[in-house]
Amino acid sequence: MGVGEFSIVKDSWNGKEVNYYVEPEYESVAKDIFGNTPEMMTFFSKITGVPYVWDKYSQIVVRDYVSGAMENTTAVVHGEGAQQKKGQLIDDNEWEGTIAHELFHHWFGDLVTAESWSNLTVNESFATYSVYLWFEYKYGKDKANAHMYDDVKVYLDSQSEAKNLVRFYYEDKEHMFDPVSYHKGNAILHMLRNYLGDEAFFQGMNTYLTDHKFGTAEAQDLRLALEKVSGKDLNWFFNQWYYGNGHIKLNVTYDYNIINSTVTVNLNQQGNIFQFPLTIDIYEDNRTLSHDVWVDGKQNSFTFPFNQLPKLINIDAKHVLLAEISEKKTLQNYIYQYNNAPHYLDRRKAIEEIAKEQTNKEAFSTLIKALDDPYYELRILALESIDLFQKYYKKEAIAKIEKLAQYDNKTLVKAVALDVLGKLVEPIYKPLFEKGMNSESYAITGSSLTSLYQIDKQATLTKVNSLNEDVKEHLSDAITNVYISEQDKTKLPFIAKHVLKGMFLSDNKRIQQLYSEAFKWISECDNKEAITNLTNDFVKLGLQYKKYNFDKMAVNMINQLVYTQQQSSNSNKDELILILKTGMAKLIE
């Protein structure tokens, strides 16, 4: 039951009601937030072969929700993060993946429900993979593969490799809601799809949903459905990925025999031994040869002929494995990889490695080329990586960045380009930054603000003070940067409301560092409002991200704050410590 003052924005799908319940101030952008829902319903009905079966579909946004969203059948609840202003949506609809995830639960979770908490991943991995499928369909493979990269990173960073995907023993069902059930399961489905092929994979989904419609099922039922349509035995796959733990860890070396014109690829598995298909692409000057092999031991070696000495050997060329692969490549290999290997991950890895060698003329030239990458996130990566104080091609690089700042078709790219130009501290760019301050895009406005501050501090502060509080909230990163530079203690309550999101929910290292400095500043302060705001955010995010153990991290950090205050000379430290301990109690009750 949702109670409150809502605007109801009506939509439809195949004659069925589709409704979006939002706070009145978001009524005008409700379709910008949720408007892809009918198209998602069509797409998911098509790929599953099971039309959306329920009578209607509604989505409602509520405040202080302890989870991101919940797939209540026909009445999905979203946390307040779903509500975004026009200035945010121009940059990116950050909630689109969650919208897809909760909708797909109406097939995996609502139409067919996991028969036990142990099998939760059957619900959650498919809902998580639906985001990849939607992005692939709607925006292309680069967008989908970038999303998969982020998901896999969440799993790898969680240090959860000892957990099985299906777990029959657990202390609390809440422990099942973790990066293994969601993010690792997502990557495992991606491997399964690529092993079986699209036809068998999607037909298997249909068989599973049809055979267990309005009932319950488990991972074994999924295996049987996929075996039925593919004719393949999948026990080996499910035993190691669903009922085992860990992931592939592969060390790769190469032996070249120039006399026989062959190269031997040596694969050495570390940790658990997996069996899996592997694609190896060998790039020569005028051709690329693709080899499919089967890996099944701790050590495997495969020998391939070549006409010319390979320019690049690409292991897991389709990038489908849930694996950590260690190999040694030269700078020339990475330059060639960026220019020739097509996958998002090939280009991303190449940019990251090339960026470490910018004193090399060819490397810097390749990084300049990456500023024109067809995928916007890689243009951003190149912008964030480039060192404009190199002597090679500096004018060419700056000219290209100026062009991106003004004409790129993605506002997020424009914003980062403005950041880069701001670091040059050149008054010539002041009109560009002033223009950006009036952009509809919050990203462009924020970047223009921080860049203008480097040139004209007083003009920037005047502009910041003229902004209404709502806009300030959405420009918190840029404004916090200014407030920290100014060391304005009166602004600590504002900064405190945004510190945790900046430290832990941003993937931008510069932003993380900025808020880490702010956290230290706040931890030592005597500002009651700032300590209260920070404590409230600890409680809110600790409960919301409990499945990622953020509640435990929050308790540890609050304890650190208590210790800092105890050691301080603040006259009101007892009052501040009480605020902190009261918040901590809410996280451990």
Backbone torsions as a table, in degrees:
resi	resn	phi	psi	omega
1	MET	NA	127.7	176.4
2	GLY	-109.8	125.4	-177.6
3	VAL	-121.9	128.4	178.7
4	GLY	161.7	-177.4	178.3
5	GLU	-93.1	106.8	-176.5
6	PHE	-120.9	146.2	164.9
7	SER	-93.4	135.1	-179.5
8	ILE	-106.4	113.5	179.3
9	VAL	-101.2	121.3	-171.4
10	LYS	-95.5	141.4	176.0
11	ASP	-140.7	-174.3	179.4
12	SER	-156.5	160.4	174.6
13	TRP	-147.4	118.8	178.6
14	ASN	48.2	42.1	177.9
15	GLY	82.2	0.4	179.5
16	LYS	-100.8	146.2	179.2
17	GLU	-67.6	134.1	170.5
18	VAL	-127.5	117.1	-173.8
19	ASN	-123.7	145.3	177.4
20	TYR	-121.0	116.3	179.1
21	TYR	-98.6	114.5	-178.7
22	VAL	-134.0	162.7	173.5
23	GLU	-64.4	145.9	-172.6
24	PRO	-50.1	-36.6	-176.9
25	GLU	-69.2	-13.2	179.7
26	TYR	-103.6	5.8	-177.5
27	GLU	-57.7	-41.1	-175.1
28	SER	-68.6	-20.3	-178.4
29	VAL	-113.5	8.2	-177.1
30	ALA	-57.2	-41.2	-179.9
31	LYS	-75.5	-23.2	172.7
32	ASP	-68.8	-31.7	178.8
33	ILE	-80.4	-53.0	-170.5
34	PHE	-106.0	-0.5	-168.4
35	GLY	-63.6	-17.0	176.8
36	ASN	-80.7	-3.7	-175.8
37	THR	-55.0	-49.8	179.7
38	PRO	-59.1	-39.5	178.4
39	GLU	-66.3	-37.1	175.3
40	MET	-61.9	-41.3	-179.6
41	MET	-62.5	-39.7	176.4
42	THR	-65.3	-46.5	-177.4
43	PHE	-63.9	-46.8	-178.1
44	PHE	-68.5	-35.1	175.6
45	SER	-62.7	-38.2	-178.5
46	LYS	-69.9	-48.4	-174.1
47	ILE	-72.5	-28.1	177.5
48	THR	-85.5	-20.1	-174.1
49	GLY	73.0	11.1	179.8
50	VAL	-124.9	107.0	179.3
51	PRO	-60.0	147.5	176.1
52	TYR	-51.4	121.7	-166.9
53	VAL	-94.4	-15.0	-170.5
54	TRP	-83.9	161.2	-172.0
55	ASP	-71.3	-27.4	-177.8
56	LYS	-153.0	177.8	172.9
57	TYR	-148.6	118.1	179.4
58	SER	-122.5	149.9	175.1
59	GLN	-132.1	133.5	-177.3
60	ILE	-129.1	140.3	179.7
61	VAL	-106.3	128.0	-178.4
62	VAL	-126.4	165.6	-179.8
63	ARG	-94.2	153.6	171.8
64	ASP	54.5	37.6	177.8
65	TYR	-79.9	137.2	-172.1
66	VAL	-80.9	-5.7	175.1
67	SER	-129.9	167.9	179.6
68	GLY	-64.8	-41.2	-179.1
69	ALA	-168.0	168.0	179.1
70	MET	-145.4	136.3	-171.5
71	GLU	-87.2	45.3	174.4
72	ASN	-52.4	130.5	-172.5
73	THR	-58.9	121.1	179.5
74	THR	69.8	-1.3	-177.8
75	ALA	-143.9	72.5	-176.7
76	VAL	-72.0	135.5	175.5
77	VAL	-100.7	131.1	175.9
78	HIS	-116.0	143.4	172.1
79	GLY	-68.9	167.9	-173.5
80	GLU	-64.5	-15.1	177.4
81	GLY	-62.1	-19.5	178.1
82	ALA	-65.7	-31.0	-177.3
83	GLN	-79.1	114.0	-177.2
84	GLN	-126.6	146.8	177.9
85	LYS	-79.0	164.1	179.6
86	LYS	-56.7	-38.5	-179.5
87	GLY	-64.3	-27.8	174.9
88	GLN	-79.6	-43.7	-175.5
89	LEU	-66.8	-29.3	175.0
90	ILE	-60.4	-35.8	179.9
91	ASP	-78.5	-51.8	-178.3
92	ASP	-174.4	139.3	173.1
93	ASN	-85.2	96.1	-174.2
94	GLU	-69.5	-12.2	-176.7
95	TRP	-99.2	-0.2	-173.8
96	GLU	-61.2	-39.6	178.7
97	GLY	-63.2	-40.4	178.6
98	THR	-65.3	-38.7	178.0
99	ILE	-60.4	-44.5	178.1
100	ALA	-64.5	-45.4	-178.4
101	HIS	-55.9	-50.7	-176.6
102	GLU	-69.0	-35.3	177.0
103	LEU	-64.6	-43.2	-176.6
104	PHE	-67.2	-22.1	173.9
105	HIS	-61.1	-19.2	178.7
106	HIS	-71.5	-9.2	168.1
107	TRP	-103.5	-60.5	-179.0
108	PHE	-97.8	94.3	-179.0
109	GLY	138.3	-45.0	-179.0
110	ASP	-102.9	-50.6	177.5
111	LEU	-68.4	-46.6	172.5
112	VAL	-125.9	125.6	-175.2
113	THR	-109.3	139.9	174.8
114	ALA	-57.5	134.8	-172.7
115	GLU	-75.2	-13.5	178.9
116	SER	-154.7	163.1	176.8
117	TRP	-62.3	-29.3	178.8
118	SER	-58.3	-32.3	-177.7
119	ASN	-99.6	19.4	-178.0
120	LEU	-51.9	-34.2	-176.1
121	THR	-59.0	-26.8	179.4
122	VAL	-62.2	-37.6	173.8
123	ASN	-71.5	-54.1	-167.3
124	GLU	-76.5	-33.5	179.6
125	SER	-68.2	-39.1	178.3
126	PHE	-68.7	-40.7	177.6
127	ALA	-63.0	-38.3	178.3
128	THR	-69.2	-40.8	179.9
129	TYR	-68.9	-24.3	178.8
130	SER	-60.4	-29.3	178.8
131	VAL	-66.3	-43.9	175.5
132	TYR	-58.2	-47.4	-177.4
133	LEU	-62.1	-41.5	179.6
134	TRP	-65.9	-47.0	179.5
135	PHE	-61.9	-40.4	179.4
136	GLU	-61.1	-44.8	-179.8
137	TYR	-68.8	-45.2	-170.5
138	LYS	-84.1	-37.7	-170.2
139	TYR	-123.2	-10.9	177.7
140	GLY	107.3	170.0	-172.6
141	LYS	-66.8	-35.2	-179.6
142	ASP	-59.6	-45.7	179.3
143	LYS	-61.7	-45.0	-179.3
144	ALA	-64.9	-43.9	-178.1
145	ASN	-70.0	-32.1	174.5
146	ALA	-64.5	-40.6	177.8
147	HIS	-64.7	-42.3	178.9
148	MET	-63.3	-40.3	177.0
149	TYR	-56.8	-45.7	-180.0
150	ASP	-64.1	-40.9	-179.5
151	ASP	-65.2	-44.9	179.6
152	VAL	-62.6	-38.5	179.1
153	LYS	-62.3	-38.1	177.1
154	VAL	-59.0	-45.1	178.9
155	TYR	-64.4	-49.0	-177.1
156	LEU	-62.2	-37.9	-179.1
157	ASP	-74.7	-15.7	-174.7
158	SER	-80.3	-10.7	-178.7
159	GLN	53.7	48.2	-176.4
160	SER	-114.1	20.1	-170.7
161	GLU	-69.1	-14.1	178.8
162	ALA	-76.8	-11.2	-176.4
163	LYS	-89.0	136.0	170.9
164	ASN	-72.4	155.5	175.9
165	LEU	-67.8	-47.6	172.1
166	VAL	-98.5	118.8	-176.0
167	ARG	-119.2	118.7	-179.7
168	PHE	-88.8	-10.0	179.3
169	TYR	-128.8	122.9	179.1
170	TYR	-154.1	152.0	-177.8
171	GLU	-74.7	-37.0	-175.9
172	ASP	-148.3	139.4	-179.6
173	LYS	-57.8	-28.8	179.4
174	GLU	-61.6	-25.4	-179.9
175	HIS	-69.3	-15.5	178.7
176	MET	-76.3	-19.0	-179.5
177	PHE	-86.7	80.1	-171.7
178	ASP	-143.1	175.9	-178.4
179	PRO	-62.2	-17.9	177.0
180	VAL	-73.9	-52.9	-179.7
181	SER	-60.0	-37.1	-175.8
182	TYR	-92.0	-70.1	-166.9
183	HIS	-77.1	-42.9	175.8
184	LYS	-66.3	-42.5	177.8
185	GLY	-58.6	-38.0	176.1
186	ASN	-58.1	-49.2	-179.0
187	ALA	-65.9	-33.9	179.0
188	ILE	-67.5	-41.3	176.0
189	LEU	-62.1	-36.3	178.7
190	HIS	-64.0	-41.1	175.7
191	MET	-63.7	-42.9	-178.4
192	LEU	-63.0	-42.8	177.6
193	ARG	-60.0	-44.6	-177.6
194	ASN	-71.6	-28.5	176.4
195	TYR	-72.5	-43.7	-176.3
196	LEU	-81.8	-29.5	-170.9
197	GLY	92.5	155.4	-174.3
198	ASP	-61.2	-42.5	-175.2
199	GLU	-60.0	-49.7	-178.5
200	ALA	-69.9	-38.9	-177.6
201	PHE	-62.8	-49.2	-177.4
202	PHE	-73.5	-33.3	175.5
203	GLN	-67.2	-34.6	176.2
204	GLY	-65.0	-38.9	174.6
205	MET	-58.8	-44.6	-179.4
206	ASN	-61.3	-44.3	-179.7
207	THR	-62.8	-44.6	178.8
208	TYR	-59.9	-47.6	-177.9
209	LEU	-68.1	-39.2	-178.2
210	THR	-70.5	-43.8	-177.4
211	ASP	-68.1	-26.3	-174.3
212	HIS	-119.5	20.6	-176.9
213	LYS	-54.1	131.4	-178.5
214	PHE	59.2	27.8	178.9
215	GLY	-137.4	-160.3	-179.4
216	THR	-119.2	160.3	179.7
217	ALA	-158.0	171.6	179.8
218	GLU	-134.0	179.8	-176.6
219	ALA	-59.8	-34.9	178.9
220	GLN	-63.5	-34.3	177.2
221	ASP	-66.1	-36.6	175.6
222	LEU	-64.2	-43.8	178.5
223	ARG	-59.2	-46.4	-177.9
224	LEU	-63.4	-39.0	178.8
225	ALA	-64.0	-43.3	-179.6
226	LEU	-69.8	-35.4	176.5
227	GLU	-67.2	-37.8	-178.3
228	LYS	-61.2	-43.2	-176.1
229	VAL	-86.0	-25.5	-176.2
230	SER	-95.7	-23.1	-175.5
231	GLY	74.0	12.3	-178.2
232	LYS	-109.2	143.8	172.8
233	ASP	-77.2	125.9	-177.8
234	LEU	-115.2	13.0	178.5
235	ASN	-58.3	-41.6	-179.3
236	TRP	-59.1	-39.4	-178.5
237	PHE	-70.4	-48.6	-176.5
238	PHE	-69.1	-34.9	-179.7
239	ASN	-62.1	-40.8	-176.3
240	GLN	-87.0	-29.9	-175.1
241	TRP	-99.7	-35.0	-179.3
242	TYR	-92.9	-37.8	-175.5
243	TYR	-110.3	8.9	173.9
244	GLY	-121.5	-176.2	-178.6
245	ASN	-130.5	177.9	177.6
246	GLY	80.2	-169.3	179.0
247	HIS	-154.2	170.5	-176.5
248	ILE	-68.0	131.3	172.7
249	LYS	-126.2	113.3	-167.3
250	LEU	-124.1	126.1	173.0
251	ASN	-104.6	127.6	-172.8
252	VAL	-118.3	132.0	171.5
253	THR	-132.2	164.7	-176.4
254	TYR	-130.6	139.0	172.4
255	ASP	-120.5	120.2	-179.6
256	TYR	-100.4	132.1	173.0
257	ASN	-112.0	97.8	-175.3
258	ILE	-66.5	-34.9	-178.2
259	ILE	-64.9	-45.4	-178.5
260	ASN	-90.8	-1.9	-178.1
261	SER	54.7	52.8	177.6
262	THR	-133.5	156.5	172.2
263	VAL	-129.1	134.7	177.2
264	THR	-106.9	124.5	178.2
265	VAL	-97.0	117.8	-178.5
266	ASN	-102.7	124.9	-178.3
267	LEU	-115.7	125.7	-179.7
268	ASN	-124.4	114.6	-179.7
269	GLN	-84.1	135.3	175.3
270	GLN	-105.1	144.0	178.2
271	GLY	75.1	-142.1	-179.8
272	ASN	-58.9	142.0	179.2
273	ILE	-95.1	121.0	179.4
274	PHE	-109.9	155.4	167.9
275	GLN	-112.5	140.2	-173.7
276	PHE	-167.7	152.1	171.6
277	PRO	-77.5	146.2	-177.0
278	LEU	-139.5	132.7	175.5
279	THR	-101.5	127.8	178.0
280	ILE	-119.2	118.1	177.0
281	ASP	-100.1	131.9	177.8
282	ILE	-115.4	118.5	-176.6
283	TYR	-98.7	121.7	169.4
284	GLU	-109.0	-179.0	-176.1
285	ASP	-57.2	-42.5	-171.7
286	ASN	-122.2	11.8	178.8
287	ARG	-160.2	158.3	174.4
288	THR	-126.1	124.7	179.0
289	LEU	-107.5	130.1	-178.8
290	SER	-108.3	128.5	-177.9
291	HIS	-122.0	129.7	175.8
292	ASP	-103.4	123.7	-178.4
293	VAL	-127.8	167.4	178.0
294	TRP	-117.1	124.0	-179.9
295	VAL	-103.5	128.9	-175.9
296	ASP	-145.1	9.4	-178.2
297	GLY	-138.3	176.0	177.0
298	LYS	-62.6	-37.3	178.3
299	GLN	-130.8	130.1	174.5
300	ASN	-136.8	142.4	176.5
301	SER	-129.9	139.8	-179.4
302	PHE	-132.8	131.3	-177.0
303	THR	-111.0	133.2	-177.5
304	PHE	-130.8	142.9	176.8
305	PRO	-81.3	158.4	172.7
306	PHE	-143.4	152.6	175.4
307	ASN	-86.7	-40.0	177.5
308	GLN	-126.9	152.2	179.5
309	LEU	-56.4	125.3	-175.1
310	PRO	-59.3	139.9	173.8
311	LYS	-80.9	-27.9	-175.8
312	LEU	-160.1	139.0	169.7
313	ILE	-117.8	121.6	-173.0
314	ASN	-110.3	107.8	-180.0
315	ILE	-84.5	137.2	-174.1
316	ASP	54.8	56.8	-171.2
317	ALA	-61.2	-27.1	178.6
318	LYS	-87.9	-7.3	178.0
319	HIS	53.4	56.6	179.5
320	VAL	-110.7	-13.9	-175.0
321	LEU	-80.1	143.2	167.9
322	LEU	-83.8	92.0	-168.3
323	ALA	-151.2	150.6	166.0
324	GLU	-107.2	115.8	-174.9
325	ILE	-112.9	124.6	-179.7
326	SER	-110.6	125.8	178.2
327	GLU	-154.8	161.5	179.4
328	LYS	-107.1	119.9	176.1
329	LYS	-122.6	149.6	178.0
330	THR	-85.0	167.1	174.8
331	LEU	-58.2	-40.3	179.1
332	GLN	-62.9	-36.9	175.8
333	ASN	-59.8	-44.4	-177.4
334	TYR	-70.4	-36.1	176.0
335	ILE	-63.0	-44.9	178.1
336	TYR	-64.1	-40.4	-179.5
337	GLN	-60.3	-45.5	179.7
338	TYR	-60.4	-40.7	-174.4
339	ASN	-79.1	-16.1	-171.1
340	ASN	-130.3	-32.2	-178.5
341	ALA	-82.2	129.2	-167.1
342	PRO	-84.8	-23.5	-170.1
343	HIS	-69.3	147.6	176.1
344	TYR	-50.1	-46.2	-176.9
345	LEU	-68.4	-32.2	174.5
346	ASP	-60.7	-48.3	-177.6
347	ARG	-69.2	-40.2	179.8
348	ARG	-61.6	-50.6	-179.6
349	LYS	-60.7	-40.5	179.7
350	ALA	-62.4	-44.9	178.9
351	ILE	-60.7	-44.8	-179.0
352	GLU	-60.0	-41.9	-177.5
353	GLU	-77.2	-39.9	178.8
354	ILE	-62.7	-35.7	-178.7
355	ALA	-62.2	-21.2	178.6
356	LYS	-78.7	-10.6	-173.0
357	GLU	-125.9	42.6	-172.5
358	GLN	-73.2	-10.2	173.6
359	THR	-73.0	-14.6	175.6
360	ASN	-81.6	127.8	-174.2
361	LYS	-59.7	-45.1	-178.3
362	GLU	-69.2	-35.3	178.1
363	ALA	-64.2	-45.9	-179.5
364	PHE	-64.6	-38.3	177.5
365	SER	-62.8	-39.0	178.8
366	THR	-68.0	-36.8	177.8
367	LEU	-65.5	-36.9	174.9
368	ILE	-62.5	-41.4	178.1
369	LYS	-61.0	-36.8	-179.1
370	ALA	-65.6	-17.7	174.9
371	LEU	-64.0	-17.1	177.6
372	ASP	-106.2	16.8	-179.2
373	ASP	-54.5	142.5	-178.5
374	PRO	-64.4	-20.5	-180.0
375	TYR	-104.0	129.6	-169.7
376	TYR	-63.3	-34.6	-179.4
377	GLU	-65.9	-30.1	177.4
378	LEU	-78.6	-29.3	170.6
379	ARG	-62.6	-41.7	178.0
380	ILE	-63.3	-44.0	179.2
381	LEU	-59.8	-42.1	178.5
382	ALA	-64.6	-41.7	178.0
383	LEU	-61.9	-44.8	-178.4
384	GLU	-69.1	-21.4	-175.6
385	SER	-94.1	-23.5	-169.0
386	ILE	-71.0	139.9	178.3
387	ASP	-107.3	104.9	-175.3
388	LEU	-78.8	4.7	178.0
389	PHE	-99.7	11.7	171.7
390	GLN	-76.9	152.2	-176.2
391	LYS	-82.3	-20.2	-176.4
392	TYR	-84.6	131.3	169.0
393	TYR	55.2	26.6	-176.6
394	LYS	-61.3	-44.4	-179.2
395	LYS	-63.5	-41.5	178.9
396	GLU	-62.3	-42.5	-179.5
397	ALA	-64.4	-46.6	-178.8
398	ILE	-63.5	-40.2	178.7
399	ALA	-61.0	-40.0	-180.0
400	LYS	-69.6	-38.0	179.4
401	ILE	-67.6	-38.7	175.2
402	GLU	-59.1	-41.0	179.5
403	LYS	-65.0	-43.5	178.5
404	LEU	-62.2	-40.8	-178.2
405	ALA	-62.4	-26.8	-176.2
406	GLN	-103.5	-32.4	-166.2
407	TYR	-126.3	-4.4	-179.2
408	ASP	-59.7	147.7	-177.3
409	ASN	-81.4	-1.1	176.8
410	LYS	-115.7	123.8	-179.2
411	THR	-63.0	-31.1	179.9
412	LEU	-65.8	-34.9	176.2
413	VAL	-69.0	-45.5	177.0
414	LYS	-54.4	-43.2	-177.0
415	ALA	-62.7	-45.3	-179.3
416	VAL	-68.2	-36.8	176.4
417	ALA	-61.2	-39.5	176.2
418	LEU	-64.2	-38.4	175.8
419	ASP	-58.9	-45.2	-177.9
420	VAL	-64.3	-44.6	178.5
421	LEU	-63.8	-33.8	179.3
422	GLY	-62.6	-31.3	-179.8
423	LYS	-68.6	-18.5	178.6
424	LEU	-76.3	-18.1	179.5
425	VAL	50.6	53.7	-179.8
426	GLU	-108.5	118.4	-180.0
427	PRO	-57.2	-21.6	-179.3
428	ILE	-60.2	-23.5	-177.3
429	TYR	-90.4	-0.8	-176.9
430	LYS	-55.6	-45.3	178.1
431	PRO	-60.6	-35.4	178.7
432	LEU	-65.4	-42.9	179.6
433	PHE	-69.1	-38.5	178.4
434	GLU	-64.5	-38.9	176.3
435	LYS	-63.8	-42.8	179.9
436	GLY	-62.9	-29.1	179.0
437	MET	-62.7	-19.6	-179.3
438	ASN	-103.9	11.5	-179.6
439	SER	-70.6	152.3	173.2
440	GLU	-71.0	-25.6	-179.0
441	SER	-75.8	125.8	176.9
442	TYR	-66.0	-34.7	-179.7
443	ALA	-64.0	-45.2	179.3
444	ILE	-66.1	-42.5	179.1
445	THR	-60.6	-45.4	-179.2
446	GLY	-63.7	-43.9	178.9
447	SER	-66.0	-39.3	178.6
448	SER	-64.4	-37.4	-180.0
449	LEU	-63.4	-50.5	-178.2
450	THR	-67.5	-33.0	179.4
451	SER	-73.2	-40.3	178.0
452	LEU	-63.6	-34.1	-179.5
453	TYR	-59.7	-32.2	179.5
454	GLN	-68.1	-23.2	-175.7
455	ILE	-103.3	-41.3	-175.2
456	ASP	-142.2	89.9	-175.4
457	LYS	-62.4	-44.6	-175.3
458	GLN	-65.5	-41.5	178.6
459	ALA	-63.0	-37.7	179.5
460	THR	-67.0	-45.7	-179.7
461	LEU	-63.0	-37.9	177.1
462	THR	-62.1	-42.5	179.6
463	LYS	-66.0	-44.3	179.6
464	VAL	-59.8	-44.8	-178.4
465	ASN	-66.2	-21.6	-179.4
466	SER	-86.1	-11.3	-178.1
467	LEU	-74.6	144.6	175.2
468	ASN	-74.7	162.1	-172.3
469	GLU	-62.6	-34.1	-179.6
470	ASP	-64.3	-44.9	178.8
471	VAL	-65.3	-39.3	178.4
472	LYS	-58.4	-40.3	179.8
473	GLU	-58.9	-39.4	-177.0
474	HIS	-83.3	-10.6	175.8
475	LEU	-110.7	28.7	-170.9
476	SER	-60.7	-36.3	-178.9
477	ASP	-62.8	-49.7	-178.3
478	ALA	-65.5	-43.2	-177.4
479	ILE	-69.5	-38.4	176.2
480	THR	-60.3	-40.3	177.5
481	ASN	-56.8	-44.4	179.5
482	VAL	-66.7	-45.9	-177.9
483	TYR	-62.8	-38.7	178.5
484	ILE	-66.5	-42.5	178.4
485	SER	-60.8	-36.9	-179.7
486	GLU	-80.8	-13.5	-176.0
487	GLN	52.4	45.4	-178.3
488	ASP	-89.8	100.2	-175.9
489	LYS	-65.2	-23.8	-179.6
490	THR	-68.0	-14.4	-178.1
491	LYS	-97.2	3.5	-179.0
492	LEU	-57.9	-39.6	177.9
493	PRO	-59.3	-38.9	177.4
494	PHE	-64.2	-48.9	-178.0
495	ILE	-60.6	-40.7	-174.9
496	ALA	-61.0	-28.7	-179.3
497	LYS	-71.0	-15.9	-172.7
498	HIS	-119.0	-5.1	-173.2
499	VAL	-58.4	-49.5	-173.3
500	LEU	-66.8	-40.4	177.5
501	LYS	-62.6	-39.9	179.3
502	GLY	-67.2	-38.1	-178.4
503	MET	-74.3	-37.5	-168.4
504	PHE	-118.4	-20.4	-177.1
505	LEU	-106.0	-6.2	175.9
506	SER	-94.5	141.2	175.3
507	ASP	-98.4	9.6	178.9
508	ASN	-93.7	116.7	-175.7
509	LYS	-62.6	-34.0	178.8
510	ARG	-64.3	-42.2	178.5
511	ILE	-66.4	-41.7	178.5
512	GLN	-58.7	-43.9	-179.9
513	GLN	-66.3	-40.7	179.0
514	LEU	-56.8	-48.4	-176.8
515	TYR	-76.9	-24.5	173.3
516	SER	-63.7	-39.7	175.7
517	GLU	-64.6	-41.2	179.6
518	ALA	-64.5	-39.3	179.7
519	PHE	-60.5	-43.9	179.2
520	LYS	-61.8	-41.8	179.9
521	TRP	-61.3	-46.8	-178.7
522	ILE	-67.5	-39.5	-176.1
523	SER	-60.1	-26.1	-177.7
524	GLU	-98.2	-4.4	-171.4
525	CYS	-81.8	170.1	176.9
526	ASP	-113.3	20.8	-175.8
527	ASN	-86.7	108.9	-176.2
528	LYS	-60.6	-42.7	-178.1
529	GLU	-64.7	-39.4	179.7
530	ALA	-65.9	-45.3	179.0
531	ILE	-63.2	-39.1	178.2
532	THR	-64.6	-45.8	179.6
533	ASN	-61.4	-42.8	-179.9
534	LEU	-65.9	-43.1	179.4
535	THR	-62.8	-43.9	178.9
536	ASN	-60.6	-37.3	179.8
537	ASP	-71.5	-36.0	174.2
538	PHE	-56.8	-46.8	-178.1
539	VAL	-65.2	-47.6	-177.5
540	LYS	-61.2	-51.3	-177.4
541	LEU	-73.6	-32.2	177.8
542	GLY	-61.4	-41.4	178.0
543	LEU	-74.4	-39.6	-177.6
544	GLN	-66.7	-36.3	-176.6
545	TYR	-112.0	36.2	-179.3
546	LYS	-61.6	-34.6	-178.4
547	LYS	-65.2	-18.6	175.9
548	TYR	-98.9	12.8	179.7
549	ASN	64.4	24.3	179.2
550	PHE	-69.8	-24.5	177.6
551	ASP	-63.0	-40.3	179.3
552	LYS	-68.6	-41.2	177.5
553	MET	-62.5	-40.5	-179.9
554	ALA	-61.9	-42.7	178.9
555	VAL	-60.5	-44.0	179.5
556	ASN	-62.6	-41.1	-178.7
557	MET	-70.2	-36.9	176.8
558	ILE	-64.8	-38.8	176.2
559	ASN	-59.6	-38.7	177.2
560	GLN	-64.1	-40.3	178.3
561	LEU	-63.9	-41.3	178.3
562	VAL	-59.5	-46.0	179.7
563	TYR	-61.5	-43.3	179.7
564	THR	-59.9	-43.2	179.4
565	GLN	-67.2	-38.1	179.0
566	GLN	-61.0	-33.9	-178.4
567	GLN	-85.4	-7.1	-175.3
568	SER	-83.5	171.8	175.7
569	SER	-106.0	17.2	-179.9
570	ASN	-62.3	130.9	-177.0
571	SER	-67.3	-25.4	-178.1
572	ASN	-107.0	25.6	-173.5
573	LYS	-64.1	-32.2	178.5
574	ASP	-62.8	-40.5	178.4
575	GLU	-65.8	-40.8	-179.8
576	LEU	-67.9	-39.7	178.7
577	ILE	-64.3	-38.0	177.8
578	LEU	-62.8	-41.7	177.6
579	ILE	-59.9	-45.1	-178.7
580	LEU	-65.2	-44.5	-178.2
581	LYS	-69.0	-33.3	176.7
582	THR	-64.3	-41.8	176.7
583	GLY	-65.1	-41.5	179.8
584	MET	-61.5	-38.2	-180.0
585	ALA	-61.1	-34.5	179.5
586	LYS	-68.0	-24.2	-179.1
587	LEU	-86.2	-21.1	-175.8
588	ILE	-112.8	2.1	-178.1
589	GLU	-73.6	NA	NA
